[in-house]
Amino acid sequence: MKVGIIGGGASGTLVAAQLVRRGLSTAQISIFDRSGSCGFGAAYGASTDSYVLNVPAGKMSAFPDTPSHFSDWLVQRGLVAESEAASRFVSRRWYGQYLNELVADIEVESKEVNGVHLGSEVFEIDGRAFDHVVLALGNAEATLPALFSVYRDHPGYRNSTWKNLPNEIASEDRVLVIGTGLSMLDVLCELASRDFCGQVTAVSRHGLLPRSHQPTTPIPYTGAASVAEILRHIRNSENWRAAVDGLRPDSQAIWQRLPVKEKRQFLRHLRPYWEVHRHRAPASSYQLAQELIEAGRLRIQFASEFDPSETKFDWVFNATGPSQRLESRKVPVIESLVQRGLASYDELGLGLDPKSLHPGLHALGTLTLGTLWECTAVPDIRNQSAAIAAQILPATR
Ligand SMILES: Cc1cc2nc3c(=O)[nH]c(=O)nc-3n(C[C@H](O)[C@H](O)[C@H](O)COP(=O)(O)OP(=O)(O)OC[C@H]3O[C@@H](n4cnc5c(N)ncnc54)[C@H](O)[C@@H]3O)c2cc1C
């Protein structure tokens, strides 16, 4: 049995780790990643410690059945005291290191995969045969909204904040961040760590900042699969965090039961509100943003009120997040599968329809966004990884 995994970010790494746990030898697994490394991907590849996880370490274990696996790793390396390991929002760099170590014995091929072929019985990648192929392509780079296209050729423009910010940022520079979500908070944390004392302007369509994490006890949701009903439930709950968190175990099932029209309405009108309440920020990052706003050093602006010709900036960071519509991105490896009838896009064009995948082909993470919606954070990806490994190796050895 040979398994080829395309993408060595968190998703590909977690599938590989699950396969090894179920008895597959590392020599039977090949990971292809254009970066040549494994475990870091979009989220965990920066070398700064200012970028922290937005999920406490106790919920970031690679294995759903061993919840303390990551927090134990932190303690064993002396990075965090045992008493606080599970509740800490630690450096994303450490998480990348943790994932990387999980699959240290598996060879990673430094390669951009542009096509998967189906031979008589097996798949072929680059002339090599595989019984199973796992598509773990992950997050696509952000696209620059038209309003900001004037900055594309600006010497201080960076299309992503996922890697380190430039060292050349001077302490009094003027910074524009396009987007007001979690990546914008990353920028603020990184600048604060460098004693930056200049001005930051952050612009987005709705000007919404992520809310902060607070300890809560989730309230299970027992209502109907209807967006209006869920909204009412959250609004009527004494603690909206508890209501939102209570949706979590069922959010994929609820999404799948929603009529496609409601899904489209949710994406068009509610998505930014859902994102800031569901994917929350560590309290320290949230607090920093509030302090900067109060000090007049962080200005949050609506895109409708932003005029690029009004202010000059030294740096412009695109922090709008991964682009979402897989179908419009025309990713070569996906297009080749779709054209050969081995996979189809989902009804929203956000990802692939898992039911359409040819036997032996598997997809997870953002590729399943349209079908599952909540499938991009590690607590969701690790469940998908375990399920895919169980499909590939049904009988635990
Ligand atoms: C900035 C950021 C911070 C985040 N923070 C958290 C967090 O704190 N907690 C949490 O739970 N989730 C977080 N997330 C969610 C995140 O999506 C997942 O945790 C995780 O990064 C997803 O991993 P992935 O492997 O699916 O995607 P990615 O990390 O995008 O990895 C995909 C990999 O596939 C490779 N690849 C893609 N196409 C090809 C190809 N054709 N050929 C070869 N290689 C290819 C890429 O090089 C990349 O390494 C964050 C996301 C981002 C963007």
The ligand as an SDF file (V2000), in Angstrom:
LIG
                    3D

 53 58  0  0  0  0  0  0  0  0999 V2000
   -2.4500   32.7550    9.4980 C   0  0  0  0  0  0  0  0  0  0  0  0
   -3.2880   31.6070    9.9840 C   0  0  0  0  0  0  0  0  0  0  0  0
   -3.3200   31.2790   11.3360 C   0  0  0  0  0  0  0  0  0  0  0  0
   -4.0880   30.2130   11.7810 C   0  0  0  0  0  0  0  0  0  0  0  0
   -4.0990   29.9150   13.1170 N   0  0  0  0  0  0  0  0  0  0  0  0
   -4.7770   28.8360   13.5370 C   0  0  0  0  0  0  0  0  0  0  0  0
   -4.7620   28.4600   14.9230 C   0  0  0  0  0  0  0  0  0  0  0  0
   -4.1580   29.1230   15.7570 O   0  0  0  0  0  0  0  0  0  0  0  0
   -5.4500   27.3380   15.2880 N   0  0  0  0  0  0  0  0  0  0  0  0
   -6.1480   26.5890   14.3900 C   0  0  0  0  0  0  0  0  0  0  0  0
   -6.7540   25.5890   14.7670 O   0  0  0  0  0  0  0  0  0  0  0  0
   -6.1920   26.9390   13.0760 N   0  0  0  0  0  0  0  0  0  0  0  0
   -5.5390   28.0320   12.6470 C   0  0  0  0  0  0  0  0  0  0  0  0
   -5.5780   28.3680   11.3350 N   0  0  0  0  0  0  0  0  0  0  0  0
   -6.3920   27.5730   10.4200 C   0  0  0  0  0  0  0  0  0  0  0  0
   -5.4990   26.7900    9.4720 C   0  0  0  0  0  0  0  0  0  0  0  0
   -6.1780   26.7040    8.2500 O   0  0  0  0  0  0  0  0  0  0  0  0
   -5.1290   25.4140    9.9220 C   0  0  0  0  0  0  0  0  0  0  0  0
   -4.7670   25.3420   11.2540 O   0  0  0  0  0  0  0  0  0  0  0  0
   -3.9840   24.8430    9.0910 C   0  0  0  0  0  0  0  0  0  0  0  0
   -3.0100   25.7820    8.7640 O   0  0  0  0  0  0  0  0  0  0  0  0
   -4.5120   24.2840    7.8350 C   0  0  0  0  0  0  0  0  0  0  0  0
   -3.5150   23.4630    7.3110 O   0  0  0  0  0  0  0  0  0  0  0  0
   -3.6030   22.9320    5.8320 P   0  0  0  0  0  0  0  0  0  0  0  0
   -2.5720   21.8970    5.7110 O   0  0  0  0  0  0  0  0  0  0  0  0
   -5.0010   22.5490    5.5150 O   0  0  0  0  0  0  0  0  0  0  0  0
   -3.2890   24.1830    4.9360 O   0  0  0  0  0  0  0  0  0  0  0  0
   -1.9300   24.9840    4.7340 P   0  0  0  0  0  0  0  0  0  0  0  0
   -1.3520   25.3780    6.0250 O   0  0  0  0  0  0  0  0  0  0  0  0
   -2.2690   26.0610    3.7660 O   0  0  0  0  0  0  0  0  0  0  0  0
   -0.9500   23.9420    4.0460 O   0  0  0  0  0  0  0  0  0  0  0  0
   -1.1120   23.4830    2.7240 C   0  0  0  0  0  0  0  0  0  0  0  0
    0.2420   23.0560    2.2080 C   0  0  0  0  0  0  0  0  0  0  0  0
    0.0690   22.4860    0.9300 O   0  0  0  0  0  0  0  0  0  0  0  0
    1.0910   22.9240    0.0560 C   0  0  0  0  0  0  0  0  0  0  0  0
    0.5690   22.8450   -1.3060 N   0  0  0  0  0  0  0  0  0  0  0  0
   -0.5910   23.3750   -1.7520 C   0  0  0  0  0  0  0  0  0  0  0  0
   -0.7870   23.0490   -3.0450 N   0  0  0  0  0  0  0  0  0  0  0  0
    0.2660   22.2770   -3.4170 C   0  0  0  0  0  0  0  0  0  0  0  0
    0.6250   21.6310   -4.6440 C   0  0  0  0  0  0  0  0  0  0  0  0
   -0.1410   21.6900   -5.7300 N   0  0  0  0  0  0  0  0  0  0  0  0
    1.7610   20.9210   -4.6780 N   0  0  0  0  0  0  0  0  0  0  0  0
    2.5680   20.8360   -3.5630 C   0  0  0  0  0  0  0  0  0  0  0  0
    2.2620   21.4450   -2.3900 N   0  0  0  0  0  0  0  0  0  0  0  0
    1.1280   22.1410   -2.3080 C   0  0  0  0  0  0  0  0  0  0  0  0
    1.4380   24.3140    0.5340 C   0  0  0  0  0  0  0  0  0  0  0  0
    2.7540   24.6290    0.2060 O   0  0  0  0  0  0  0  0  0  0  0  0
    1.2140   24.2060    2.0510 C   0  0  0  0  0  0  0  0  0  0  0  0
    2.4020   23.8910    2.7310 O   0  0  0  0  0  0  0  0  0  0  0  0
   -4.8420   29.4490   10.8550 C   0  0  0  0  0  0  0  0  0  0  0  0
   -4.8130   29.7860    9.4930 C   0  0  0  0  0  0  0  0  0  0  0  0
   -4.0370   30.8460    9.0610 C   0  0  0  0  0  0  0  0  0  0  0  0
   -4.0260   31.1800    7.5990 C   0  0  0  0  0  0  0  0  0  0  0  0
  1  2  1  0
  2  3  1  0
  2 52  2  0
  3  4  2  0
  4  5  1  0
  4 50  1  0
  5  6  2  0
  6  7  1  0
  6 13  1  0
  7  8  2  0
  7  9  1  0
  9 10  1  0
 10 11  2  0
 10 12  1  0
 12 13  2  0
 13 14  1  0
 14 15  1  0
 14 50  1  0
 15 16  1  0
 16 17  1  0
 16 18  1  0
 18 19  1  0
 18 20  1  0
 20 21  1  0
 20 22  1  0
 22 23  1  0
 23 24  1  0
 24 25  2  0
 24 26  1  0
 24 27  1  0
 27 28  1  0
 28 29  2  0
 28 30  1  0
 28 31  1  0
 31 32  1  0
 32 33  1  0
 33 34  1  0
 33 48  1  0
 34 35  1  0
 35 36  1  0
 35 46  1  0
 36 37  1  0
 36 45  1  0
 37 38  2  0
 38 39  1  0
 39 40  1  0
 39 45  2  0
 40 41  1  0
 40 42  2  0
 42 43  1  0
 43 44  2  0
 44 45  1  0
 46 47  1  0
 46 48  1  0
 48 49  1  0
 50 51  2  0
 51 52  1  0
 52 53  1  0
M  END
$$$$
